[in-house]
Amino acid sequence: MKGAVLYGPRDVRFEERDAPKIIKPTDAVIRMSATCVCGSDLWPYRGINPIDQPTPMGHEYCGIVEEVGSAVTSIRRGQFVIGSFFASDNTCPICQAGYQSSCQHRELVGGAQAPLLRVPLADGTLVAIPDSPSDDLIPSLLALSDVMGTGWFAADAANVKPGMTVAVVGDGAVGLLGVLSARQMGAERIIAMSRHESRQKLAREFGATDIVTERGDDGVAHIKELTNGIGADAVLECVGTQESMTQAIRSTRPGGSVGFVGVPHGVEINGEELFYAHVHLHGGPAPVRRFLPELIDLVLNGTINPGKVFDLTLPLDEVAKGYRAMDERRAIKTLLRP
């Protein structure tokens, strides 16, 4: 089969790869209904996370089960399934506490930008939906594999409650879906930080009540101005840079919470500043598996439509174009159809 392989900075090739197969009895192989390019894929694409060998790309997926290992009991051939970017057994003490992305036996699921994908620990990782979905639902179901679950975790980690004022740092797919998550959790006021008109429009559609275009200290000052000098009750950090983390902490009121889900690059936190800020910090790789059943229900009953973050759809063999469009910020998120 052919799939996406990253050779180096801005060098994605669609080339022949070995088709995945069952390696362990707990594996499953699925045929992709759709996959996509993630904002986190841009870190190695831009050379910020160097790679030392050609690397199959992609970690977001949904599709039909083609084959299961002999030990798989809850997933069967022909089911439409969605899973997390981290495989988990969903039974260890850490999984039971709701942090499946730190499962004691976790494995990164990679190579999803291809027609077929091997998923380890299938029983604990994959969630099947009752029937095959209509084609128009597939983008939203695919979004649950990472960006919707990650935006939801950002809001959950920031302890978003009904009536709160929430600020969202980052207007990529995760930040936009953080807006949607905060709205679904009952936030009364949602301040989206964005400089891009198309993203501002989608943020408002997802529930943002205010837009702040400034960054850094100016962005913090604007949020303080909007909140009578106090700061937001909860802030979602969805970027992963020093500037975004500092901005998130400084935008939060004393006693408020920051949920951080942007993959950190060069982020350092000043202990003295955090001490006097009286801010709660919680985040990390999103335990998507914890949220999948609830989020699947919200998509299937029409309550949320996270698939709107896909503003570019390409055939899988044009994956390199999808990376370029996101790198150049011409697209929020690229959907790939095998």
N, C-alpha and C positions, 0 to 999 in steps of 0.2 A: 504494500500500500504506500501512498505518498502522504507526507505530513510536513508541518512546519519545523524547520531546524534553524537555530540561530548559530551563526559562525563567528560573529564578532559585532562590534558596533554598527548598527543600521544595516546588517547583512543577514536578512531572513530569507531562506530558500525553501521552496516547496519541492521536496525530493523524496526519492524512494527510501522507505524505512521498513524495518522488520514489523510485520503485523503482530500485535500483542496476542498472547496466549495465556492460558491458565498455567501459573507457575506453582502456586500454593493451593491447597484444597479450599482455602477460604476466599479465593479470588472470584471475580466475575469479569466477563468481557462484555462491553456494551457497544452497540452501533449508534453513533452520534446522530441525534436529530438536529442539534445545533451546538456550536461552541463560539468562542469569542476571544477578543484581545483584552487583557486586563491592564489597568493603569500600572500595576506593579510589574507587568512584563516590560514596561518602558525603562525600568532601571537597568536591566542588562542590555536592552536594545540600544540605549544611549551610551553604554560602556561604563556607567557609574558602578554597577555590579559586574566586574569583569568575569568572563567565563574562560576556562582553559581548554575547552574542547567543544566540538559541535554539540549543541544541546537541543533536544526535542522540546517544543514549547507548548504552553497552554495548561490550564488547571481548572477551567470552568466547563461544565458538561451536563447534558441530559440526553437521554436516548433509550433505546430498546435493548433489553438484556438478550444477548446472543448465546452465552454459555456461562455456566456456573461450575465452581469446583465441587468436589464430592462432599465437602463439609458445610456447604452453604445450605441453610434450611429455610430462611424467611424470604429469599428473593428467588424468582424463577424465570425461566426463559419466556420472552414475549412481553414482560412487564415494562411499562415506561417508568424510568427511575431518575432521580436527581440525587446527587451526593455532594459532599464537601470537598474542598481542595486538600484537606488532611483526612486520610483514612483513619478510622478509629474502631476499636472493638465495641464501644458503647456499653461496656460492662465493668471496666476497671473502676477503682474508687474515684479517680479524677473525672472520668466520663460521667459517673453517677452524680458527681457534684456539678455537672453542667459545663465542663471545660474539655470537650472532646478534642479540640485542636491541640491539647497537651496530653492526650491519651498516653498511657505508659507504653503502648505498642504502636503509636502513630507512625504513619508513612505518608510522605508527600505524594499526592496524585499528580503526575506530570505527563506531558505528551498528549494533551487533549485536543490540540489543533490538528486533528487527523480524523479519518472516518471511523476508527475503532479505538477503544481505550480499555486498558486493564485497570480494574479498581480492586485494590487489596481490601481485606476485611469487609467483604461485601455485606454481610449481615448487619454489621454495626454502622456502616457508612452510607448505604443507599436507602432511600425512602421511595417506595412505589406509590403511584397514584392509582385510584380505582379503575380508571378507563384510559384509553389512549386520548390525549388531549387534542382539541382542535388546533389547527395550524396557527391561528392567531394568538393562542395562549403560550406557545413555545418560547417566545422571547422573554415573557415574564417568568416562566418556570426556570429558564436558564439563568436569569438574574439571581435566583435564589441560591444558586450553587456557590456564589461568592458575594457579589457587590450588595445585594439586598440584605443578605444575612450579616454582612459586615457593617452596613449602615445601621441595621437594627441593633447590633451589638454595641455600636458607638452610643446609641441612645440609651440602651439598657445599662451600659457601664456608667453613663453620666446620670443615671437615676432619674430619667425624665418622667415626670408625673403630670396628671391633668392640671391645667391652669398655669404651668410654668412658662417662663421666658427662656428660650433656647437659642443659642448662637451656633452656627455651623461654619467651621473653617475648612474651606476646600469646596470647589464646585465641579469636581470630577464626578464620575458615576456614584462613588461611595458617598460623597458629600451630599449629592442631590437625593440619594435614597435615605441618607440620614435625615434630611428634611421630611421626606415622606414618613419615615419611622416616627419622628418626633410628633408629627401631626396625628398619626395613628394612635400614639400613646397619650394624646390629649393635650399637648402643649398649646397654650393660648396664643403665644407670640413666638414666631420663629424668624430669626435674623440670619439670612443667608449672605455669606461674604463672597462676592463674585464680581469680576470685572467684565464678564462676557455676556452680551445681550441674550444670545440663544440659551445660555445656561441660566441666566436670571429668569427668563420666561418659563423654563421648565421648573425651576425652583418655586416660582409662584404657583404654578399649576399643581405642584406637589404639596403646597401649603405654606410657603414662606409668606410672611406678612410684611417684612422689611428687607431691603437690600443694602448692604454696605460694600462700597467699592474700594475703600482704602485698605491698605495693609499695614502691618507693623504697628508702631505706636499710634499712627493716625487711625488705623482700624480699631484699636483698643479704645481710643478717645471717642470715636463715633458710637461704639457700643455703650460706653459709659453715658454718653449724652442721651442715648435712646432709653436708658434704664435709670434715669434720675441720679446718675453718678454712682450707682451701686454695682452694676455688672449683671451678667446673665446668671440665672439659676443653674443652668447646665450648658456646657460647651462641648461640641463634638469636633475632635481634631482628626481630619481625614486626609492629611497630606504626608506628614512624616519628615518635615524639615525643621531646622532649629527655629526659623522665623515663625512657622505655623504653631509649633508647640509653645513658644514664648507668648505668642499672640493669644492662644487658647487659655493659658493659665492666667494671664493678666486681664482677660475679658470676663473672668468668672468672679462672681461675688464671694466674699468670705462665707464659708460653709457650703458653697456650691461644689459642683462636680465636673470634672473633665473626663470624657470617654475618648481615649485615643486609639485609633485603628490604622492610621497611616504608618506604613512600614518605615521605621526610623532610619534616617541617614544623617549622621553627624549631629545627632541630637544629644545635648547635655543639659541637665537640669540643675540649676543653682539651688543648693540645699537651703541656704539662708532665705532666699526669696520665697521658696515653697513653704518654708516654716512659717513665715509671717503672712503668707497669702491665705492660710486656713482653707486650702482647696483640696478636695478629694481627687486623687488620680487613679484611674483604672482603665485597663485596655489590654491590647495584645492581639495575637492572631484570633480572629473571630471564631468562636465555637459554633459554626454554622449548623452543625448537626442538631444542636439543642433546639434551634428555632425552626428547622425545616417543616415539621408537621403543621405548626400554626401558620407559617407563611404560605405553605401550599394551600391550606384552606382559604386564606385571605385572597389568594389569586383565583382559585377555582370558583369562589362565590362572588367574584367581581369587585371586592372591596378595594383592592390595590392593583395597580398596573405598572409594576416596576420596569417592564420591558420598554417603556418610553425612553429610557436612557440610551437605547440603541438608535443612534441617528444615522448609521451607515450600515448597510447590509451588502455583503460580498460573497461570491462563491469561495469556498475554502482555498482553491488554487490561486486566488488573488490575495492571500493573507498578507503579503508584503505591502500591498497598497493600504491595507487596514492599519498596519503599524505606522506607516508614514503619515496617514491622515490624523491619527491620534498624537503622534509625536509633534506634528505641526499645529495641533489644536484646531484642526478643521473638523474633527469628529469628537464627540464625547466618548463613545464606545462603539466598537465595530463588532457586529454580529456576523458569524461565518456559517454558511450553509454547506455541508458536505455534498 
